[in-house]
Amino acid sequence: MAFSKFKDKSKKNKALLVNTQSNDGPVRVKLPVGREVIGVITQRCGGSRMIVSCMDGKSRNCRVPGRKRRGLWLREGDIIIVEPWEFDENKGDVLFKYTPAAVDRLKKMGKLTMDNDEF
């Protein structure tokens, strides 16, 4: 049960609790734009670096930029959006992490097309 930020037990607060518990709406999914690619984290290398298997068939050494370092908590097997570097295609930056609901939506849309059992 979610807790209300108000101390009193008014009807208004009960309605807020009921509305926050039901989250059955449609899931909006962010898709890669331009040079961005969807990838799966295969190995953490320490610090903010990791090896990512991308949908274009390449394996990249990616890093989390400083502005997102505390906001993104990443593990092996997470689905992310990677932006390859302009001057080195074997490296990239992590831009976004998908939630489990968004991953299911990507599967239904056919955007996750790797042959691995990770999905």
Backbone as ProteinMPNN parsed JSONL, in Angstrom:
{"seq_chain_A": "MAFSKFKDKSKKNKALLVNTQSNDGPVRVKLPVGREVIGVITQRCGGSRMIVSCMDGKSRNCRVPGRKRRGLWLREGDIIIVEPWEFDENKGDVLFKYTPAAVDRLKKMGKLTMDNDEF", "coords_chain_A": {"N_chain_A": [[0.842, -1.181, 0.0], [0.599, 2.155, -0.878], [1.868, 5.132, 0.638], [0.444, 8.183, 1.717], [1.315, 11.613, 1.195], [0.16, 13.368, 2.881], [-0.949, 13.87, 6.252], [-3.548, 13.623, 7.224], [-6.574, 11.664, 6.905], [-8.288, 12.06, 4.642], [-10.933, 11.934, 2.122], [-9.919, 12.774, -0.278], [-7.202, 12.111, -0.2], [-7.397, 9.328, -0.1], [-8.429, 8.808, -2.605], [-6.244, 9.568, -4.123], [-4.435, 7.555, -3.42], [-5.661, 5.287, -4.521], [-5.56, 5.899, -7.263], [-2.794, 5.925, -7.746], [-2.074, 3.287, -7.49], [-3.095, 1.804, -9.647], [-1.764, 1.184, -12.705], [-2.218, 0.702, -15.521], [-2.088, 1.717, -18.055], [-1.238, 2.494, -21.551], [2.069, 1.697, -22.716], [4.629, 3.859, -23.446], [7.345, 3.951, -25.631], [10.713, 4.791, -25.969], [12.461, 5.215, -28.925], [15.448, 4.491, -30.833], [17.198, 7.207, -32.397], [18.551, 8.556, -35.341], [21.98, 8.045, -35.265], [21.887, 6.371, -33.085], [21.698, 3.226, -31.288], [20.141, 0.195, -30.224], [21.125, -1.822, -27.482], [22.57, -4.572, -25.512], [23.786, -5.026, -22.276], [26.638, -6.849, -21.769], [28.899, -7.266, -20.219], [30.311, -5.879, -17.285], [32.888, -3.548, -16.829], [34.025, -2.107, -14.848], [34.138, 0.94, -12.975], [32.618, 3.339, -14.912], [32.307, 1.93, -17.231], [31.496, -0.502, -19.787], [30.904, -3.553, -21.647], [28.992, -3.785, -24.523], [26.608, -5.505, -26.435], [25.457, -4.718, -29.505], [22.561, -4.034, -31.613], [23.284, -3.8, -34.258], [25.151, -5.693, -34.72], [27.712, -5.277, -33.744], [30.126, -5.239, -31.091], [30.555, -3.094, -28.473], [32.669, -0.969, -26.504], [31.416, 0.758, -23.999], [30.614, 3.812, -22.243], [29.248, 5.548, -19.386], [28.124, 8.771, -19.581], [29.2, 11.686, -17.689], [27.051, 13.323, -16.805], [24.959, 11.573, -16.492], [25.792, 9.652, -14.755], [25.13, 9.175, -12.029], [22.44, 8.842, -12.213], [21.729, 6.606, -13.771], [21.472, 3.261, -13.102], [23.065, 0.44, -13.826], [23.125, -2.975, -14.952], [24.355, -6.255, -15.887], [22.76, -7.568, -18.733], [20.804, -5.632, -18.994], [18.765, -3.628, -21.143], [19.655, -1.102, -23.331], [20.082, 2.214, -24.805], [22.535, 3.126, -27.087], [24.906, 5.504, -28.171], [27.071, 5.559, -30.768], [30.519, 6.608, -30.974], [31.735, 9.304, -33.005], [34.282, 9.207, -34.18], [35.283, 6.697, -33.566], [34.035, 3.656, -34.062], [33.918, 1.47, -32.382], [33.448, 2.223, -29.821], [31.255, 3.875, -27.446], [28.557, 5.909, -26.037], [26.335, 5.575, -23.275], [22.946, 6.264, -23.359], [20.283, 5.846, -22.475], [18.191, 3.787, -20.427], [16.098, 0.987, -20.68], [12.949, 0.149, -19.191], [11.508, -2.857, -17.685], [8.835, -3.164, -18.676], [8.919, -1.615, -20.983], [10.77, -3.081, -22.434], [9.324, -5.411, -22.978], [7.419, -4.299, -24.651], [9.048, -3.472, -26.77], [9.795, -5.98, -27.736], [7.334, -6.906, -28.717], [6.969, -5.095, -30.762], [8.978, -5.85, -32.453], [11.572, -4.872, -32.429], [13.726, -5.858, -31.003], [15.938, -7.987, -32.098], [17.925, -9.917, -31.755], [19.633, -13.102, -31.665], [20.166, -14.193, -29.236], [19.502, -15.683, -25.962], [18.894, -13.813, -24.122], [16.695, -12.218, -24.065]], "CA_chain_A": [[0.0, 0.0, 0.0], [1.371, 3.391, -0.958], [1.576, 6.081, 1.695], [0.119, 9.522, 1.271], [2.207, 12.621, 1.749], [-0.603, 14.117, 3.859], [-1.162, 13.128, 7.485], [-4.962, 13.352, 7.48], [-7.128, 10.549, 6.134], [-9.454, 12.576, 3.924], [-11.32, 11.206, 0.92], [-9.033, 13.197, -1.35], [-5.983, 11.32, -0.132], [-7.721, 7.946, -0.452], [-8.549, 8.768, -4.062], [-4.887, 9.605, -4.661], [-3.843, 6.234, -3.229], [-6.266, 4.371, -5.487], [-5.074, 6.228, -8.6], [-1.384, 5.594, -7.91], [-1.882, 1.843, -7.519], [-3.42, 1.255, -10.957], [-0.895, 1.73, -13.756], [-2.453, -0.211, -16.627], [-2.16, 2.471, -19.301], [-0.308, 2.07, -22.599], [3.485, 1.965, -22.454], [5.309, 4.59, -24.513], [8.72, 3.465, -25.723], [11.661, 5.645, -26.687], [13.164, 4.484, -29.976], [16.697, 5.141, -31.237], [17.081, 8.22, -33.448], [19.824, 8.869, -36.0], [23.055, 7.063, -35.111], [21.688, 5.59, -31.862], [21.471, 1.795, -31.479], [19.746, -0.554, -29.03], [22.127, -2.816, -27.118], [22.427, -5.333, -24.272], [25.033, -5.042, -21.513], [27.128, -8.217, -21.608], [29.93, -7.348, -19.18], [30.727, -4.632, -16.635], [34.349, -3.492, -16.809], [34.479, -1.298, -13.724], [33.909, 2.362, -13.161], [31.39, 3.572, -15.684], [32.513, 1.304, -18.54], [30.88, -1.811, -19.968], [30.865, -4.11, -22.993], [27.597, -3.83, -24.949], [26.311, -6.119, -27.729], [24.482, -3.837, -30.151], [21.692, -4.658, -32.606], [23.896, -3.782, -35.587], [26.11, -6.784, -34.789], [28.996, -4.911, -33.18], [30.287, -5.206, -29.639], [31.188, -1.804, -28.195], [33.084, -0.589, -25.158], [30.628, 1.965, -23.765], [30.743, 4.471, -20.949], [28.13, 6.386, -18.986], [28.62, 10.144, -19.456], [29.179, 12.233, -16.332], [25.757, 13.899, -16.414], [24.024, 10.485, -16.209], [26.481, 8.636, -13.989], [24.403, 8.837, -10.805], [21.034, 8.592, -12.52], [21.554, 5.301, -14.394], [22.029, 2.099, -12.406], [23.086, -0.553, -14.895], [23.617, -4.323, -14.663], [24.449, -7.116, -17.06], [21.462, -7.985, -19.226], [19.919, -4.495, -19.195], [18.617, -3.155, -22.514], [19.978, 0.329, -23.302], [20.344, 2.897, -26.081], [23.938, 3.515, -27.184], [25.275, 6.377, -29.284], [28.479, 5.328, -31.114], [31.353, 7.79, -31.15], [31.906, 9.655, -34.414], [35.614, 8.874, -34.682], [35.631, 5.314, -33.249], [32.785, 2.896, -34.044], [33.981, 0.414, -31.373], [33.168, 2.817, -28.517], [30.008, 4.619, -27.462], [28.015, 6.459, -24.796], [25.022, 5.072, -22.884], [22.026, 7.384, -23.28], [18.98, 5.558, -21.899], [17.958, 2.408, -19.99], [14.7, 0.595, -20.808], [12.295, -0.555, -18.092], [11.021, -4.172, -18.144], [7.619, -3.011, -19.48], [9.325, -1.102, -22.287], [11.435, -4.185, -23.134], [8.25, -6.247, -23.512], [6.822, -3.559, -25.767], [9.999, -3.556, -27.898], [9.696, -7.334, -28.289], [6.107, -6.985, -29.507], [7.158, -4.277, -31.957], [9.971, -6.501, -33.297], [12.808, -4.098, -32.451], [14.796, -6.669, -30.415], [16.041, -9.068, -33.077], [19.131, -10.722, -31.592], [19.354, -14.531, -31.513], [20.539, -14.617, -27.889], [18.42, -16.012, -25.041], [18.862, -12.77, -23.09], [15.414, -11.525, -24.067]], "C_chain_A": [[0.879, 1.232, 0.0], [0.94, 4.343, 0.147], [1.351, 7.461, 1.107], [1.088, 10.515, 1.877], [1.502, 13.498, 2.783], [-0.86, 13.26, 5.091], [-2.629, 12.789, 7.721], [-5.479, 12.277, 6.537], [-8.37, 10.984, 5.373], [-9.748, 11.733, 2.688], [-10.41, 11.548, -0.252], [-7.764, 12.342, -1.373], [-6.239, 9.858, -0.476], [-7.858, 7.808, -1.963], [-7.17, 8.8, -4.717], [-4.211, 8.252, -4.533], [-4.377, 5.243, -4.251], [-5.713, 4.636, -6.882], [-3.609, 5.86, -8.794], [-1.147, 4.102, -7.998], [-2.166, 1.246, -8.881], [-2.587, 1.963, -12.022], [-0.997, 0.83, -14.98], [-2.524, 0.489, -17.975], [-1.174, 1.957, -20.332], [1.124, 2.494, -22.274], [4.071, 2.677, -23.663], [6.781, 4.203, -24.478], [9.556, 4.446, -26.516], [12.421, 4.778, -27.685], [14.446, 5.218, -30.345], [16.487, 6.076, -32.43], [18.462, 8.464, -34.042], [20.834, 7.739, -35.858], [22.868, 6.137, -33.914], [21.302, 4.152, -32.187], [21.008, 1.196, -30.154], [20.798, -1.615, -28.762], [21.821, -3.482, -25.792], [23.783, -5.339, -23.565], [25.455, -6.487, -21.296], [28.148, -8.341, -20.491], [30.207, -5.966, -18.619], [32.241, -4.663, -16.499], [34.887, -2.687, -15.636], [34.326, 0.174, -14.02], [32.601, 2.578, -13.876], [31.499, 2.964, -17.077], [31.901, -0.084, -18.585], [30.979, -2.244, -21.424], [29.397, -4.314, -23.354], [27.509, -4.506, -26.311], [25.183, -5.328, -28.37], [23.712, -4.582, -31.23], [22.281, -4.643, -34.015], [25.012, -4.817, -35.717], [27.47, -6.488, -34.201], [28.965, -4.999, -31.659], [31.106, -3.963, -29.314], [31.578, -1.683, -26.731], [32.434, 0.76, -24.863], [30.884, 2.52, -22.376], [29.476, 5.253, -20.674], [28.67, 7.799, -18.843], [28.421, 10.682, -18.043], [27.835, 12.755, -15.893], [24.742, 12.817, -16.062], [24.591, 9.449, -15.255], [25.727, 8.226, -12.72], [22.95, 8.48, -11.071], [20.757, 7.225, -13.116], [22.238, 4.227, -13.556], [21.919, 0.931, -13.366], [23.67, -1.873, -14.418], [23.744, -5.095, -15.964], [23.051, -7.583, -17.441], [20.484, -6.849, -19.438], [19.915, -4.085, -20.668], [18.776, -1.631, -22.492], [20.034, 0.883, -24.724], [21.77, 3.422, -26.036], [24.102, 4.46, -28.37], [26.747, 6.153, -29.599], [29.23, 6.651, -31.289], [31.555, 8.043, -32.642], [33.229, 9.153, -34.982], [36.044, 7.451, -34.372], [34.34, 4.516, -33.093], [32.776, 1.802, -32.981], [33.734, 0.936, -29.963], [31.873, 3.613, -28.605], [29.623, 5.123, -26.087], [26.634, 5.861, -24.548], [24.102, 6.27, -22.687], [20.779, 7.1, -22.458], [18.901, 4.089, -21.515], [16.464, 2.123, -20.069], [14.213, -0.099, -19.539], [11.822, -1.919, -18.602], [9.746, -4.087, -18.995], [7.956, -2.509, -20.882], [10.029, -2.191, -23.101], [10.387, -5.12, -23.734], [7.604, -5.591, -24.72], [7.736, -3.596, -27.0], [9.957, -4.929, -28.546], [8.467, -7.463, -29.172], [6.225, -6.2, -30.8], [8.173, -4.896, -32.914], [11.283, -5.756, -33.377], [13.985, -4.847, -31.831], [14.919, -7.937, -31.249], [17.307, -9.891, -32.938], [18.741, -12.169, -31.346], [19.664, -15.034, -30.111], [19.3, -14.942, -27.057], [18.261, -14.958, -23.968], [17.505, -12.1, -23.02], [14.36, -12.468, -23.595]], "O_chain_A": [[1.808, 1.334, 0.801], [-0.226, 4.354, 0.543], [1.986, 7.851, 0.128], [1.624, 10.281, 2.96], [2.148, 14.279, 3.482], [-0.977, 12.04, 4.977], [-2.932, 11.775, 8.35], [-4.882, 12.016, 5.492], [-9.407, 10.326, 5.46], [-8.923, 10.925, 2.261], [-10.161, 10.709, -1.117], [-7.315, 11.907, -2.433], [-5.385, 9.211, -1.082], [-7.448, 6.798, -2.536], [-6.944, 8.147, -5.736], [-3.486, 7.837, -5.437], [-3.615, 4.442, -4.792], [-5.423, 3.69, -7.614], [-3.212, 5.514, -9.907], [-0.121, 3.676, -8.528], [-1.532, 0.257, -9.25], [-2.692, 3.175, -12.213], [-0.001, 0.263, -15.429], [-2.984, -0.108, -18.948], [-0.36, 1.084, -20.032], [1.351, 3.522, -21.636], [4.018, 2.159, -24.779], [7.387, 4.139, -23.408], [9.165, 4.882, -27.599], [12.959, 3.731, -27.325], [14.527, 6.436, -30.189], [15.714, 5.785, -33.343], [19.442, 8.568, -33.304], [20.577, 6.611, -36.28], [23.642, 5.193, -33.755], [20.671, 3.878, -33.208], [21.434, 1.637, -29.086], [21.309, -2.238, -29.692], [20.949, -3.044, -25.042], [24.808, -5.623, -24.184], [24.711, -7.267, -20.703], [28.261, -9.399, -19.873], [30.326, -4.995, -19.367], [32.815, -5.677, -16.103], [36.102, -2.602, -15.457], [34.379, 0.601, -15.174], [31.573, 2.039, -13.465], [30.849, 3.437, -18.009], [31.796, -0.763, -17.563], [31.12, -1.415, -22.322], [28.645, -4.932, -22.6], [28.234, -4.143, -27.237], [24.075, -5.276, -27.836], [24.149, -5.63, -31.706], [21.828, -5.394, -34.878], [25.74, -4.821, -36.71], [28.319, -7.379, -34.162], [27.916, -4.854, -31.032], [32.216, -3.795, -29.818], [30.914, -2.217, -25.843], [32.846, 1.784, -25.407], [31.307, 1.81, -21.464], [28.722, 5.586, -21.589], [29.592, 8.018, -18.057], [27.575, 10.191, -17.296], [27.495, 12.645, -14.715], [23.751, 13.111, -15.393], [23.925, 8.453, -14.972], [25.695, 7.044, -12.38], [22.301, 7.871, -10.221], [19.642, 6.722, -12.98], [23.447, 4.285, -13.329], [20.819, 0.482, -13.686], [24.584, -1.901, -13.594], [23.294, -4.64, -17.015], [22.253, -7.95, -16.577], [19.419, -7.07, -20.014], [20.933, -4.182, -21.352], [18.103, -0.948, -21.719], [20.033, 0.138, -25.704], [22.171, 4.078, -25.074], [23.519, 4.249, -29.433], [27.603, 6.515, -28.792], [28.659, 7.665, -31.692], [31.546, 7.109, -33.444], [33.29, 8.723, -36.134], [37.085, 7.019, -34.869], [33.628, 4.678, -32.102], [31.713, 1.247, -32.7], [33.802, 0.168, -29.004], [31.438, 3.984, -29.695], [30.276, 4.808, -25.092], [25.856, 5.662, -25.481], [24.43, 7.19, -21.938], [20.257, 8.003, -21.805], [19.476, 3.237, -22.192], [15.651, 2.913, -19.589], [14.958, -0.837, -18.894], [11.74, -2.128, -19.812], [9.592, -4.859, -19.941], [7.34, -2.935, -21.858], [9.9, -2.225, -24.325], [10.538, -5.574, -24.868], [7.28, -6.263, -25.7], [7.262, -3.734, -28.128], [10.069, -5.043, -29.766], [8.533, -8.056, -30.249], [5.652, -6.585, -31.819], [8.225, -4.505, -34.081], [12.051, -5.982, -34.312], [15.135, -4.506, -32.106], [14.106, -8.852, -31.123], [17.736, -10.513, -33.91], [17.639, -12.442, -30.869], [19.44, -16.21, -29.827], [18.189, -14.535, -27.396], [17.555, -15.188, -22.986], [17.186, -11.471, -22.012], [13.189, -12.096, -23.515]]}, "name": "protein", "num_of_chains": 1, "seq": "MAFSKFKDKSKKNKALLVNTQSNDGPVRVKLPVGREVIGVITQRCGGSRMIVSCMDGKSRNCRVPGRKRRGLWLREGDIIIVEPWEFDENKGDVLFKYTPAAVDRLKKMGKLTMDNDEF"}
